[in-house]
Amino acid sequence: MPLPRRCTRFALLALLLNLPVVAQAIELDWFGLPPQAVVDAPEYKAIIVPTAVTESATGISPPLVGLLSEYRGLFYLNVYRDENYRERAYKFGPIPLMTTEEFRYCTKSQDNLVMSRSATHIELAPGIAMNELSFECGRNGWETRRYLLVDSRQPGTPLLAIGRFSNDQHLVFQALQATLPQVSDAWLKALESARPAMLYHVPETPFSFSVVDQPYVAEDGAKRLRELHQQLSKDKDKGPGLKNVEELFINTDFRLVGADQKDFAGLLNDIAFWRSATKPDNVTTNLFKEVVRRDPQRVPIYLNMADLYWSRYEKFPEYTTSLAPALEYYRIYCGLRLARNMSIPERVLERLSITQGDPKICKAQWPLLQAVDAQDETRVRSLLDAGMPADTQGEDGRSALLHALDKPNFAIARLLLEHGAKTQGINGSEPVVMQALNKDRRESKDPEKARRLQFLLEAGAAIDETNVDGETVLMQHATVMDSDLFTWLLKYPQNLDLRDKKQGESALYRTIESGAYPAAVLLVKSEVQLNAGYREGRCNSNEEVLEPALLRLARASGSSGIDPVVYQQQTLELFTLMLEKGADPRAGHQCKGDNLEVTRFWLKQRKRDDMLQVLQRYFPEEAGATPSA
């Protein structure tokens, strides 16, 4: 049976670029995806898809690798020349892998569509391959699988077809382009001959293949969107109409709909504005961005976008990811109004911290970030010399300095510092030092090779600057696995007693809880606060139970990752040292009794006579005392 025809005109974007081959080792991120892959915003990387596109068919030297990108039900096959997924040769899509109803079902309990992280690649015949894709929709069955067939036997654009099970006995393919009957026959022959290779990827029960006679044809998205806009213009309650638009955009690429009609920028602007009143989310933001792309001189759009980001910033003022774009769009809006001798709204002036329109302030600052990202030192210097602020932040909330450290380009980073770039301050949700170290750690776990962090520290950055949760770099690495880094970090002056905002945990607390006892010893020797209380619930009177670090150590029950003998030695050493340095087991607050009694109780429970003897030297137990938990 043919696939439902519910999306826009199928747009096949096939672009062949004559770029040199760069064969490198494959680098994958935590999710098994290439971290630097080129995909078009707002799409995101979904799954690696091996392809059967061959050199003989395309004239491109191998390797050719594929990546499926996705945005709210819109899927695209990106084909690259290099194994870092940077040099894109082709892009196909949107590919109708799901209907609107299927997308809704698969996302009813989650924000994003979830796919299996791996695609099974099956060579059907020379130049013909099939890739099995699987969606996670709260159920397992053949109905959640799709089969992407790629036919690259002929020079030029490869042919694509989508396969899906209409039932457990029938796998139906439908071409995405017009094809000749002999092509369909070749596909069926290849599928039949490759049945043994499909074991475990198709039902074990007997089933048949078929290819739909007619290629996939989508509805005219531009016509439908115009109809919906006309109706929305009349509706007082725009909710139902906006829902219909949302349904349309699940299978219709809003970046392509009406692209050849100038008035569609205005239509999309209206829809985005109406939607922003009830759903100021990323979908609305992306619609606004598309309007800017189509009509960059449309002045009101920048105010709409700025207000949208500002409303998000007011809800989460500790983050810069909304503040930075809000200010940039206010600056652009202000500049466009000044150029037209128009007044500037009071809220715009207030949020830009100016009293009247100033051409020096009211201009875009992101060209600096673009120059930094392009490694264009001459352009960066020119912009800075012209008065561009060196500490501007981009759409990701990160400063130009952090952008310079991505590669890293220390020459540009020094140039930014010379012009006033700050080494402190939240960038997104983390300080500069924290993000720099994270990048260094991806390159090498050796702290001596943390070149970005060392550069910042030499420039005066504070190693103990906290993120939005109040964590320092030291707190984040207070673990057994990061012992070398922890020791290295302690070389730098810092406040070792800072505590996070959520649980009030310090670096000492975290080392004890994670079993990093040698690291805790280093902290104690560095004179950290030993008698601070850590939350451990509440009493019936609603008073907090506060326990000192010494009691947390007494509670410790050992770790499966540490040899029992080593564990006993390390904890005894730490316990003894803490008492020598002034740890008071009576510190804090219990609902009944005191923490000294509770400490003795747990040491007896853990059969730690060695630690009890040490405790007895400093805090002798009174005769007849009864321990309690």
N, C-alpha and C positions, 0 to 999 in steps of 0.2 A: 504494500500500500504506500502511496506517496506520502512524503512528510508534510505536515500542516504548513500552510503558507501564511505565516503571520508576521513576518518581518519585512523590513524595507527592501527595496530593490537590492538584490545581491550585488555588493560592490566588491569586485575582484581587483585588489591593488597589487599589481605585479610590477616591481621596479628592479631592473637589473643594473647593478653598479659595477664598473670596471675598476676594482681595487685589488691590490696585491694580496697574495695568500700569506697569512700569518699563522703558522702551525705552532701551537704552544700546548703545554700541559693543561688539562681541564681543571679549572678551579670552581668548586661548588661551595655554597653557603650551608648554613645549618639545616635548611630545608631541602638540600640536594638540588639547588638551582644555581645557575651562574650569577654571581652577585652584580656584575657589571653589564649584564645583557641589555641591549638597546631595545626598548619597547616604547610605544607611543602613549603618553599620558592621555587619559587616566587609567590605562590598562595596567595590569600587574602580571608578573610572571606566574604561570599556573603549573606547567609540567613540561619536561623535556620530551620532545617527540622525534625519534629518529626518522629520517626521511629516505626515500628511494630516489631522490633527484640525483641524476648521474652527470658526469662530465660530458659524456657523448650527447646527452640531450640538451644541455644548457650551454656548453662551451666554457663552463666555469670549472676551474681546477678544484678537486676535493681538498680538504674535507667540507662537506655541507652538513650542517647540523640544524635541527629544528627545535622550536620552542613555541608552545601554545600560550598565548596571553589571553586575558579575560577581563571584562568589565561588565558586571551586572547582566550576565546572560549573553553577552557578545563575545565571541571567540575568534581568535585570529591565529593563523599559522605563520610564524616568522621563520624564514630560512636564512642561515648565515654561512659565510665562507670560512670563518675562523672558529676555533674551539673555545674562545672567550665570548662568543656571541655578540661581537661588536660590529662586524662588517656585514650588514644585512643585504642579501641579494634579492629576496622576494618577501612580500607580505600578502597573504590571502585572507579575505574576510569581509564582513562578518560571516562566520560559518554557523549554520543553524543546527547546533548540537542539541538544543533544548527548545521546547515550546514554552510559551508564557506560563501555562499551567504547570508544567514540569519544573520550571524555575521557581515558581511560587511554592510548590510543594517542598522542594529541596532547601529552601531558605526560610521556611516558616518558623523554625526554631533557632535560626542563626542568621547573622548579618550577611555573611558572604557564602558563596557557593564553595563547597569543599570537594576537591577531586583527589583521587589517588595520586601520589607523588611520582609514580612511575608508569610509563606507557610500554606495553608489550609490542615489540616490532616483529612482524612476520613478513619475510620475503616470499611473495606469492609466485613471482616469475621475474625474469630479467626486466628491470625498469618498472615493476609494479610491486608495491608494498602495502601492507595494512598495519595500522597502529591501533591497538585496543586501548580505549580510554574508559575510566570507571569513575562514576560520581558517588559520593557518600550522601545518601538521602534518607538515612534512618531506616533503610531496608536494603537487603542484598538480593539481587535478582538480575536476570539478563536484561530487564527493562531499564536498568541504571547504567548499562554499558553502551558505548558508541564505538564504531569502527571507521576510522578515517583511512580511506584508500587514496593513495597517491600514485598517479600514472605519469611517468616522465620518459616514456619511450621515444617521444618525438621531440625535436628541437623546439625551444620556445617555452611558453608557460605550461607547467605540468597540469594535468587534469585531476580534479578532486571528486570524491564521492563520499557520502555519509551512509553508513550502515547501522541498522538498529533491528532488534527482534520485534516483529509484530506479535509474535507468540513464541513459545519455546521451540517450535518446529520450523520457523521461517525467518531467515535473516534477509532483510530487504535493503538494497543499496539504491541511492538516488544521486545522480550526477549533479554537480553544482554548475556545470556549463553544458551547453549543447554538445552532444557527442553523436558519432555515427553508430549505426547498429553493430558494425564489426568491432567497435571498441567495447560495447557492452558484452558482446560474445567473448571477447578476449578476457574480460574481467571474470566472467562466469567460469571460463575454462581454467583460469589461474586459481580461482577460489576452490574449484572442485579438486584440482591436482594438489592443492596445498592442505587438504583436510588433515593429514597426519601432523602437520606442523601446528595446527590450531588446537591440539589436545589441551584441555584445561582452560581454554579461552572461549570455547563455545559449548553448548549443552552436549552431554554424552548421548542423549536420545537422538534418533535419526531426525535430521532437519534438512531443509532445502535452501538454496540461494535463489535470489531473483534480483533483477535490475529494473527499476521503474522506467517505462518508455520515455516519459517526459522529464526534462531536467527541473531542478528546483526553481520556482519563480515566486518571488516575494511580492507582497502588495506594495502599492505606491505609497511610501511613507510620507512623502511631501504632501500629497493630496489629503491623506488622513490627518496630518498635523494641522493643515490649514483649516480643515473642518472643525477640529477640536478647538483651535484658537478662536474661531468665529463664535462657537457656542460658549466658550469661557468668557468672552467679552460681554456676553449678555447675562451670564449667571451671577446671582448674588452669592449663592453658596458655590464656591469654586472647588470644593472638595471632590465631588464625583468626577468632574471634568479633569481635574489634575490627576486623579487616579487612572483615568483612561489614558492620559498622556504617559504616565509612568508605565502602564502596560505596553504601550506602543514602543517605548524606548528600551524595553527588555530585549526585543528582537530587532530594533531599528537603531542604527548608529546615528546618534544625534549630531555627530561631527560631519556626516555626509548628507543628511536629509536637507533638501532644498539648497544644496551648496551652490547651485548655478542660478539661484534666484535671490536678488539683493535684499528683498524685503524680509527674508527669513531670519535675518539677524534681529530685526525688530520683534518678530513673532517669538523667537526663543527668549529674548529679553523679557517680554511680557510674562511668558510662562515661568521663567526663573523668578521674576519679581513676585508673582502671585504665590509661587511655591514657598518662597522665603518667609512668608508670613506664618506658615504653619510647620514647615519642614526646612529649617535653615541648616541642612546637612551637606555632606560632600557632593551629593547628586546635584543640589541647587548650585553649589559653588562651581562645579564643572560646567553647568549650563551657562553660567555667567562668563566663565573663561572662554567658552566657545563664541559667545557674542563678541568679546574683546578681540578674539582672533579674526573674526569676520569683519568687524567694524571698529578698529582701534580708536577712531575719532568720536565715537559715541560717548559723550561726556557723562551722562547720568549713570552709566553702567559702573563706572569706577566708584561712585558714591554708594551704589547698591552693594558692591562687593566689599567696600571698606566697612560699611555698617554691619554687614553680615559677619565679617571676621571680628569686628569690635564686640558684637554681642556674645560671641564665643569667648573672647578674651575676658569679658566681665564675669563670666561664669567660672573661669579658671585663670585668674590673674597671675598665678605663679609661673605659668608656661609662656614662652615667647612664640610658640608656633602659630598663634592667632594674632598676637600683637604686631609682629613684624609685617605680615601682609596687609593688615589693616592700615598701618602707617604708610606703607608704600602706595596703596591705592588712594588714600587721602592726599598724599603728596601729588600724585598724578592728576587727580581730580582738581585740586587747588591750582595746579599749573595750567591746566586746560581752561579753567574759568578765568584766570588772570589773562591768558592770551586772547580771550574774547571780551576783555573789559567787563566781566561779570562779577558780581559780589560773591563772597565766600561765606557759606553758612557758619554760624557761630560755633556749632559743635565741631566743625572741621578745624577751625582755628585753635580751639581749646585743646583738641586731641593732638594737634601738631605742636602745641606749646608755643604758639605765636599769637600776637594780637591783631595782625593784619597780614594780608597776602604778601609773601616775600618770595621773589623769583629764585633766590638761593636755596630756600627751603622747599618750595613747591615744585620739585622736579624729581623724576625717578632716580632712585639710588641703586637699583638692581643692575644697571649696566656695569657697575664695579664688580659685582659678584660674577657676572657673565665673563668679564675680562679675567678675573682670577681663575675661574673654572677652565678658561681657554689657555691658561698659562701665558697670557699676553702681558709680560712685565712692562713693556713700553706703554700700552694702553692703560694699565693700572696706574703707572706713575703719572700719566697725563691727567687722568681723572682725579687723582689725589691732589695734584698741583692745582687743579681747577677748583678745589674746595670740596670735593666729594668726601663725606665723613668716612673715616677708615673703619669705624666699628658698625657699619650698617649690617643688618641681619636679613637673610633671605626668607623665602617662603617656608623653608624647613626650620626656621627659627634659629639657624646657625649663622654666626658672624662670618665676615669675609676672611678673618684670620683662620677660622676653622676650615673654611673652604680651601685656603691656601695649603693647609696641612693635610688635606686629603691625599695628595699625591705622594709625598709632600713636596712643596716648592718653598724652600727656606728663604730664597732670595726675595720672593714676593711677600712672604710672611714678615721678613725684616723691614721691608718697605712699608708695610701696613703699620708695624709697630712704630716706625719713625714718624708716621703721620697720626699717631694717637690711638691706634687700635688697642683695645683693652684685653688684658689676659685674664680678667675675672668677669663674673656675671653669668647668669643662666643662659644657655643656648638650647632652646627647646625645653628640656627638663633637666639638663645636666650642665655642670660648669665645663669650661674649655679643657681643663686638665683631665677630667674624667673621660671625655670623648677622645682626647688625644691618646690617652693610655689604651683605651679600647682598640683604637686603630693599630697602635704599636703591637698589641698582643695578638692581633690577627696575623701579623707578619712574623713575630717571634715571641716565644714565651720567656726568653732571656731578658730580664729587666735591664741589663746593661745595654741592650739594643733598643731600648724605648726612646728612640731619637726624637720623636715629637714632644713627648713629655719633658725630656731633658732640655729641649730647646725652650719650652715655655717656662720651666723653672729657672733657667738662666736669665730669662727675660723678666723675672720677678713674679711669676704666678705663684699663688698659694696652693700648696699641695693638699691642704685641709679644707678647701672650699667645698661646700655641701651642695647636693642636688636638691630638687624640690621636696624630697622625702627626708632631708636632713642627713643623708648619708655622705660620708667621706670616702675617698678612694681606699683608705686603710680599712674602713669597716667592710667595704665590699669584698675585700680580699683576705678577710680574717678567717681563712680556712686552711685545712691541712694541705690541700692541693696547691695553694698559692703561697706556701711557706717561704720560698725564695724571694718572691716579689714582696711579701710582707716585710721581710727582714730588710730588703733594699729600700723600701719606702720609709722605714724608721730612721734612715740616715738624715732625712730632711726635717727641719724644725716644723712642728705642728702641734695643734691642740689635741691631745690624745683622749681627752675626756668628753668630747662632743658626743651627743646621743641623737639617734634618729627621731623623727617626729611621730611615727606610727606607734612604735612599741617602747620608745625610750631606751633602746639598746645602745651600748657603747662598743668600742672595738674590743675591750676586755671581755665583756659579756659574750660577744660573738665567738671569740676564740675558744672560750670555755664550752659554749654550746656546740660548737662544731668539732670539738676534740683537738683543736690546734694548740695543745698545751705548751710546746716550746715557744710558740709565738706569744702566748699569754705570759710566760716567764720574762720574755723581752719587755713586754709592756710594764710588768710589775717593777722590773729593774729600772725602767724609765720614769718611775714615780707617778704612775697613774693613780687616780682616785680609787681607793679600794672599798670605801664604805658607802657608796651610793646605793640607793634602793632600786630594785627592778620590779616592775609590776608582776604580780602572780595571782590575779583575781581580786575579788572584793568580799568583805565580810557582810553579814546580815545587816549591819549598821550602815552599809554602803561605803565604809572606809576601805581604802586600797590596801591589799596585802603587799608589802614591799620587802624583798629579800636581797641581801647583799651578795656580791659575787662569790664569796666564800661558801655560802649555802648552796649556790648553784653548782659549785664544784663538788660539794658533798653529795648532792643528788645524782651526779653523773653515774651512769650504770655501765660504762664501758662502750667500746665501739667494735663492731665486727671487722673494721679495717685496721685495727691496731692489735699487735701481739699482746696478750694479757699481761705478760711480765713487763713489757715496755710501758703499757698503759699504767700499771701500778707504780712504776718508777716515776713516770712523768707527772702523774697527778699528785704523788707524795711530794715531789720536789716543788711543784707549784703551790700546794697547800702550805707547806712549811715556809716557803719564801713569802707568801702573802701575810702570814702571821708575823714573821720577822719584820716586815715592812709596815706593820700597824693595822692589818685587817682586823676588824672587830665583828665577831659573829653575832653580837647583840644588835647591830645596826639594823634599821628598817622597822617593820611593823607586822605583827601577826594578830589574828583575831583573838587567839588564846595563847597564853604563854609568850615566850620570846624566841627570837631566831637562834639563840644559842642552844636552847632545848631542841629545836627542830633540827639543827645541824647535827647534834649528837644522835638524835633518833635515826637520821638517814645514814650516818656513818656506821651505826650498829646494824641497820638493815642491809647495808652493802658489805658488811663484815670487813670494814676497813679499820682493824685494830691499830694499824700503823699510823693512820691519820688521827685516830682518837688519842693515841699517846702524845702526839704532837700538840693537839688541842688542849690536853690536860696540863701540859707544861705552861701554857699561856692563860688558860681559863680553867682552873681546877674545878672538878665537879663536886658539889656539896654532898655530903653523906645523906642518903635517903631521898635524893632527888629522883623524880619520876619523869622519864622522857616522854615527849608527846610529839605527834606530827602536826 
